[in-house]
């Protein structure tokens, strides 16, 4: 009985620490999003946005245009939809995969819907520079940044979860996922269709939704097992 009680106390303590980390991370991301959204320091923000955008374009040069177009396509709705279907088909082959499929389904459409709501709410115009690819709609928060961190973040987590969490796999999955997410954001700034603050705001909002989905997933998965 004492051992069972000790195990339960340890589990409760771990759950408490996890809940506090989750709460504080959400708070930090909300503050970051608010900082990118408010108009209080809009003049300073626009100066920083302009400087970062020009710096990115000069650093990569026009030779990087084909690469940036390719990378930005990875964050497009059509590519993500195709990858979503492929991921669902692969997950369906695994035992007890319904919760994982549900969380992936929540991550992608949920991020799309939330981004549409936020864009409509803030109605920020896109940068008044040459757009190297076509882009419609409002600018803040970036849909590519927001959906990519949510969808690819969830996809990376599911790969990590289903490959036995081996150390070398962890490193590869984390590195590739982060590189893809960051480069999608960089590509949007390079192509002139987003401010840097749009990207940061998109990452913050997408990160919040990703954490919520992961939180729900881990709780549901523990209940089923």
Beta strands, then each sheet from edge to edge (+ up, - down):
end
